[in-house]
Amino acid sequence: MDNGSAIAALGALAQGTRLDVFRLLVRHEPDGMAAGEIARQLEVPQNTMSAHLGILARAGIVRSERHSRSIIYRADLDGLRALTLFLVKDCCAGNAELCAPLVAELSPCC
């Protein structure tokens, strides 16, 4: 990941509704959710939700797939992994024991 991609992903997540969408989709992995259901759960108009989902998709952290008449959205966990690794790549100047608490905090959730 380069600086531009990281800035796009972080910028997409730097808005409350989009952050809520992304977190909701992470909770619904691997099945994903239809756009209408996302809008209903977050109480956001569908046209507004479409705009938010488009921004997240262009930033590379959400992906979509058509299933008959519905579009199913999923968190792009590879994009999340790339962003996370980009942010911590130089963690603690290579001093692994200083990063151990961060790794320990992430391990139980996965």
N, CA, C and O of each residue as an XYZ file, in Angstrom:
440
protein
N       0.856     -1.178      0.000
C       0.000      0.000      0.000
C       0.894      1.230      0.000
O       1.941      1.256      0.647
N       0.469      2.239     -0.730
C       1.228      3.482     -0.775
C       0.490      4.567      0.018
O      -0.619      4.349      0.506
N       1.118      5.722      0.135
C       0.516      6.813      0.899
C      -0.853      7.205      0.357
O      -1.789      7.414      1.129
N      -0.978      7.305     -0.960
C      -2.255      7.704     -1.553
C      -3.385      6.757     -1.219
O      -4.487      7.194     -0.888
N      -3.123      5.462     -1.303
C      -4.149      4.465     -0.973
C      -4.513      4.517      0.503
O      -5.686      4.404      0.859
N      -3.521      4.687      1.356
C      -3.781      4.774      2.800
C      -4.608      6.019      3.118
O      -5.536      5.962      3.924
N      -4.276      7.128      2.492
C      -5.024      8.369      2.722
C      -6.461      8.215      2.248
O      -7.383      8.688      2.913
N      -6.667      7.561      1.107
C      -8.028      7.332      0.603
C      -8.830      6.470      1.575
O      -9.987      6.776      1.861
N      -8.232      5.402      2.082
C      -8.928      4.514      3.018
C      -9.232      5.233      4.326
O     -10.348      5.154      4.840
N      -8.248      5.927      4.856
C      -8.468      6.645      6.114
C      -9.479      7.770      5.935
O     -10.301      8.018      6.817
N      -9.419      8.450      4.793
C     -10.388      9.504      4.513
C     -11.799      8.956      4.425
O     -12.739      9.576      4.921
N     -11.955      7.797      3.796
C     -13.273      7.177      3.692
C     -13.817      6.823      5.067
O     -15.017      6.946      5.314
N     -12.956      6.393      5.946
C     -13.384      5.999      7.298
C     -13.526      7.191      8.249
O     -14.014      7.039      9.369
N     -13.103      8.369      7.804
C     -13.107      9.550      8.667
C     -14.463     10.266      8.656
O     -14.534     11.471      8.894
N     -15.508      9.539      8.387
C     -16.866     10.067      8.401
C     -17.714      9.074      9.181
O     -17.598      7.866      8.973
N     -18.553      9.558     10.064
C     -19.270      8.708     11.002
C     -20.088      7.587     10.382
O     -19.982      6.439     10.813
N     -20.896      7.895      9.386
C     -21.741      6.865      8.774
C     -20.883      5.810      8.085
O     -21.155      4.615      8.205
N     -19.855      6.240      7.370
C     -19.004      5.266      6.674
C     -18.254      4.387      7.663
O     -18.080      3.193      7.419
N     -17.814      4.950      8.759
C     -17.162      4.137      9.786
C     -18.148      3.115     10.350
O     -17.793      1.954     10.553
N     -19.383      3.545     10.603
C     -20.418      2.620     11.084
C     -20.686      1.512     10.065
O     -20.841      0.349     10.440
N     -20.742      1.863      8.785
C     -20.969      0.870      7.727
C     -19.849     -0.152      7.722
O     -20.096     -1.357      7.693
N     -18.622      0.331      7.749
C     -17.484     -0.583      7.703
C     -17.488     -1.527      8.902
O     -17.281     -2.730      8.740
N     -17.716     -1.009     10.075
C     -17.738     -1.854     11.275
C     -18.887     -2.860     11.219
O     -18.726     -4.007     11.637
N     -20.040     -2.442     10.708
C     -21.170     -3.358     10.546
C     -20.811     -4.484      9.580
O     -21.114     -5.648      9.840
N     -20.169     -4.141      8.471
C     -19.791     -5.161      7.501
C     -18.736     -6.110      8.053
O     -18.760     -7.302      7.748
N     -17.818     -5.606      8.854
C     -16.828     -6.488      9.483
C     -17.533     -7.497     10.380
O     -17.162     -8.671     10.406
N     -18.547     -7.050     11.114
C     -19.289     -7.963     11.994
C     -20.066     -9.008     11.198
O     -20.358    -10.082     11.724
N     -20.402     -8.720      9.958
C     -21.194     -9.639      9.141
C     -20.358    -10.426      8.130
O     -20.890    -10.959      7.156
N     -19.071    -10.493      8.364
C     -18.212    -11.332      7.518
C     -18.428    -12.782      7.906
O     -18.608    -13.059      9.092
N     -18.420    -13.716      6.977
C     -18.109    -13.581      5.562
C     -19.345    -13.392      4.685
O     -19.218    -13.278      3.466
N     -20.531    -13.356      5.276
C     -21.761    -13.333      4.475
C     -22.021    -11.999      3.791
O     -22.583    -11.969      2.696
N     -21.627    -10.907      4.410
C     -21.912     -9.592      3.866
C     -23.369     -9.217      4.082
O     -24.124     -9.932      4.741
N     -23.745     -8.083      3.512
C     -25.103     -7.578      3.685
C     -25.550     -6.859      2.420
O     -24.742     -6.274      1.698
N     -26.846     -6.916      2.170
C     -27.422     -6.161      1.060
C     -27.425     -4.678      1.417
O     -27.534     -4.304      2.585
N     -27.302     -3.844      0.389
C     -27.248     -2.394      0.601
C     -28.480     -1.891      1.341
O     -28.368     -1.049      2.233
N     -29.651     -2.399      0.978
C     -30.878     -1.962      1.638
C     -30.902     -2.304      3.115
O     -31.382     -1.519      3.933
N     -30.387     -3.471      3.457
C     -30.345     -3.884      4.872
C     -29.368     -3.013      5.660
O     -29.635     -2.654      6.806
N     -28.247     -2.680      5.047
C     -27.290     -1.778      5.709
C     -27.972     -0.447      5.992
O     -27.876      0.081      7.100
N     -28.659      0.094      4.992
C     -29.356      1.373      5.152
C     -30.412      1.292      6.249
O     -30.540      2.212      7.056
N     -31.170      0.194      6.283
C     -32.205      0.030      7.319
C     -31.593     -0.043      8.709
O     -32.059      0.624      9.633
N     -30.547     -0.854      8.858
C     -29.956     -1.016     10.189
C     -29.338      0.276     10.710
O     -29.366      0.546     11.911
N     -28.785      1.067      9.807
C     -28.149      2.308     10.239
C     -29.066      3.518     10.116
O     -28.670      4.644     10.419
N     -30.313      3.271      9.663
C     -31.322      4.323      9.528
C     -30.808      5.486      8.673
O     -30.854      6.651      9.069
N     -30.315      5.118      7.484
C     -29.791      6.081      6.518
C     -30.579      5.897      5.225
O     -30.820      4.758      4.822
N     -30.988      6.977      4.561
C     -31.694      6.821      3.277
C     -30.855      6.022      2.285
O     -29.628      6.125      2.266
N     -31.537      5.221      1.458
C     -30.815      4.326      0.555
C     -29.931      5.067     -0.438
O     -28.833      4.598     -0.739
N     -30.375      6.215     -0.961
C     -29.530      6.932     -1.912
C     -28.273      7.476     -1.229
O     -27.199      7.496     -1.829
N     -28.406      7.909      0.004
C     -27.243      8.367      0.772
C     -26.315      7.202      1.059
O     -25.094      7.342      0.986
N     -26.896      6.039      1.390
C     -26.085      4.853      1.670
C     -25.307      4.436      0.435
O     -24.150      4.028      0.542
N     -25.924      4.533     -0.737
C     -25.223      4.182     -1.980
C     -23.981      5.045     -2.159
O     -22.929      4.548     -2.562
N     -24.099      6.319     -1.865
C     -22.943      7.213     -1.985
C     -21.845      6.807     -1.012
O     -20.671      6.768     -1.381
N     -22.218      6.507      0.222
C     -21.227      6.085      1.222
C     -20.549      4.780      0.809
O     -19.331      4.648      0.928
N     -21.329      3.823      0.328
C     -20.758      2.540     -0.093
C     -19.820      2.720     -1.281
O     -18.797      2.042     -1.372
N     -20.157      3.616     -2.179
C     -19.279      3.900     -3.312
C     -17.940      4.470     -2.875
O     -16.899      4.099     -3.417
N     -17.960      5.359     -1.912
C     -16.718      5.939     -1.393
C     -15.864      4.865     -0.738
O     -14.654      4.814     -0.955
N     -16.485      4.006      0.062
C     -15.743      2.930      0.725
C     -15.172      1.946     -0.296
O     -14.052      1.461     -0.136
N     -15.943      1.655     -1.342
C     -15.464      0.725     -2.376
C     -14.285      1.325     -3.138
O     -13.294      0.636     -3.379
N     -14.378      2.599     -3.520
C     -13.277      3.243     -4.240
C     -12.017      3.334     -3.385
O     -10.904      3.364     -3.910
N     -12.197      3.377     -2.076
C     -11.050      3.432     -1.163
C     -10.431      2.050     -0.946
O      -9.377      1.939     -0.321
N     -11.075      0.998     -1.455
C     -10.516     -0.345     -1.368
C     -10.741     -1.067     -0.061
O     -10.010     -2.003      0.263
N     -11.748     -0.644      0.703
C     -11.985     -1.320      1.981
C     -13.357     -1.996      2.053
O     -13.697     -2.629      3.052
N     -14.137     -1.852      0.980
C     -15.420     -2.542      0.854
C     -15.498     -3.053     -0.581
O     -15.050     -2.385     -1.513
N     -16.070     -4.241     -0.748
C     -16.263     -4.789     -2.087
C     -17.716     -5.219     -2.224
O     -18.406     -5.458     -1.233
N     -18.162     -5.311     -3.462
C     -19.564     -5.655     -3.705
C     -19.653     -6.778     -4.724
O     -18.743     -7.013     -5.518
N     -20.793     -7.462     -4.666
C     -21.054     -8.569     -5.577
C     -22.558     -8.635     -5.816
O     -23.349     -8.603     -4.873
N     -22.940     -8.728     -7.077
C     -24.368     -8.798     -7.407
C     -24.876    -10.224     -7.204
O     -24.272    -11.189     -7.670
N     -26.001    -10.332     -6.497
C     -26.723    -11.588     -6.312
C     -28.149    -11.333     -6.776
O     -28.938    -10.722     -6.056
N     -28.473    -11.788     -7.944
C     -29.751    -11.536     -8.625
C     -30.059    -10.032     -8.578
O     -29.372     -9.249     -9.234
N     -31.061     -9.625     -7.827
C     -31.443     -8.206     -7.802
C     -30.760     -7.412     -6.700
O     -30.907     -6.191     -6.644
N     -30.032     -8.063     -5.839
C     -29.380     -7.380     -4.715
C     -27.880     -7.243     -4.950
O     -27.261     -8.049     -5.646
N     -27.329     -6.222     -4.362
C     -25.875     -6.080     -4.321
C     -25.458     -6.328     -2.881
O     -25.903     -5.642     -1.961
N     -24.591     -7.325     -2.703
C     -24.104     -7.694     -1.373
C     -22.761     -7.011     -1.165
O     -21.862     -7.100     -2.001
N     -22.649     -6.337     -0.048
C     -21.407     -5.646      0.302
C     -20.699     -6.406      1.410
O     -21.324     -6.953      2.318
N     -19.389     -6.423      1.311
C     -18.546     -7.071      2.318
C     -17.380     -6.154      2.653
O     -16.917     -5.378      1.818
N     -16.923     -6.259      3.876
C     -15.684     -5.571      4.236
C     -14.557     -6.255      3.470
O     -14.490     -7.483      3.429
N     -13.692     -5.480      2.876
C     -12.544     -6.055      2.174
C     -11.443     -6.247      3.211
O     -10.671     -5.331      3.496
N     -11.386     -7.449      3.768
C     -10.433     -7.716      4.847
C      -8.994     -7.659      4.361
O      -8.092     -7.357      5.141
N      -8.765     -7.945      3.081
C      -7.408     -7.780      2.540
C      -7.031     -6.305      2.525
O      -5.890     -5.950      2.823
N      -7.984     -5.447      2.180
C      -7.732     -4.004      2.218
C      -7.487     -3.518      3.627
O      -6.616     -2.679      3.858
N      -8.255     -4.043      4.579
C      -8.049     -3.683      5.984
C      -6.682     -4.147      6.462
O      -5.978     -3.418      7.162
N      -6.308     -5.375      6.076
C      -4.995     -5.889      6.455
C      -3.886     -5.025      5.885
O      -2.932     -4.689      6.586
N      -4.011     -4.664      4.611
C      -2.997     -3.825      3.975
C      -2.888     -2.473      4.662
O      -1.782     -1.980      4.881
N      -4.016     -1.869      5.003
C      -4.005     -0.580      5.692
C      -3.366     -0.703      7.070
O      -2.537      0.123      7.453
N      -3.752     -1.728      7.806
C      -3.199     -1.933      9.147
C      -1.692     -2.159      9.081
O      -0.939     -1.575      9.860
N      -1.252     -3.007      8.152
C       0.189     -3.250      8.014
C       0.931     -1.994      7.597
O       2.043     -1.745      8.061
N       0.323     -1.202      6.725
C       0.939      0.054      6.307
C       1.139      0.969      7.516
O       2.186      1.599      7.659
N       0.123      1.035      8.386
C       0.190      1.931      9.543
C       1.219      1.491     10.572
O       1.823      2.331     11.240
N       1.427      0.187     10.710
C       2.329     -0.298     11.765
C       3.620     -0.900     11.227
O       4.400     -1.483     11.981
N       3.844     -0.760      9.928
C       5.012     -1.382      9.294
C       6.313     -1.008      9.998
O       7.181     -1.858     10.191
N       6.444      0.213     10.368
C       7.673      0.675     11.010
C       7.502      0.803     12.521
O       8.189      1.589     13.174
N       6.584      0.027     13.058
C       6.253      0.095     14.481
C       7.484     -0.017     15.363
O       8.253     -0.974     15.273
N       7.647      0.945     16.186
C       8.668      0.929     17.241
C      10.072      0.725     16.679
O      10.929      0.134     17.335
N      10.302      1.214     15.468
C      11.627      1.138     14.834
C      12.173     -0.288     14.807
O      13.375     -0.499     14.973
N      11.297     -1.259     14.599
C      11.726     -2.649     14.499
C      11.944     -3.326     15.834
O      12.417     -4.462     15.875
N      11.618     -2.672     16.906
C      11.786     -3.222     18.250
C      10.519     -4.014     18.599
O       9.578     -3.473     19.180
N      10.509     -5.295     18.237
C       9.301     -6.129     18.294
C       8.641     -6.173     19.666
O       7.414     -6.204     19.751
N       9.409     -6.177     20.717
C       8.784     -6.288     22.038
C       7.935     -5.068     22.383
O       7.020     -5.167     23.200
N       8.222     -3.930     21.778
C       7.393     -2.746     22.017
C       6.044     -2.858     21.304
O       5.064     -2.248     21.733
N       5.989     -3.633     20.221
C       4.736     -3.827     19.483
C       3.936     -5.003     20.035
O       2.787     -5.197     19.636
N       4.500     -5.772     20.919
C       3.821     -6.960     21.446
C       2.442     -6.656     22.034
O       1.515     -7.428     21.786
N       2.253     -5.571     22.801
C       0.911     -5.303     23.312
C      -0.124     -5.082     22.209
O      -1.277     -5.487     22.354
N       0.271     -4.450     21.122
C      -0.645     -4.240     20.006
C      -1.036     -5.578     19.382
O      -2.215     -5.820     19.125
N      -0.068     -6.436     19.140
C      -0.334     -7.745     18.554
C      -1.199     -8.577     19.501
O      -2.118     -9.262     19.054
N      -0.918     -8.526     20.783
C      -1.700     -9.279     21.768
C      -3.148     -8.791     21.804
O      -4.067     -9.594     21.969
N      -3.353     -7.507     21.654
C      -4.701     -6.929     21.671
C      -5.500     -7.377     20.440
O      -6.708     -7.598     20.531
N      -4.833     -7.508     19.303
C      -5.520     -7.897     18.076
C      -5.778     -9.397     17.998
O      -6.760     -9.817     17.385
N      -4.939    -10.195     18.592
C      -5.030    -11.660     18.452
C      -6.358    -12.252     18.898
O      -6.909    -13.069     18.160
N      -6.919    -11.893     20.068
C      -8.154    -12.543     20.507
C      -9.367    -12.262     19.611
O     -10.293    -13.072     19.562
N      -9.372    -11.130     18.906
C     -10.552    -10.804     18.105
C     -10.607    -11.618     16.821
O     -11.659    -11.694     16.187
N      -9.524    -12.210     16.439
C      -9.501    -12.965     15.185
C      -9.389    -14.433     15.458
O      -9.354    -15.234     14.524
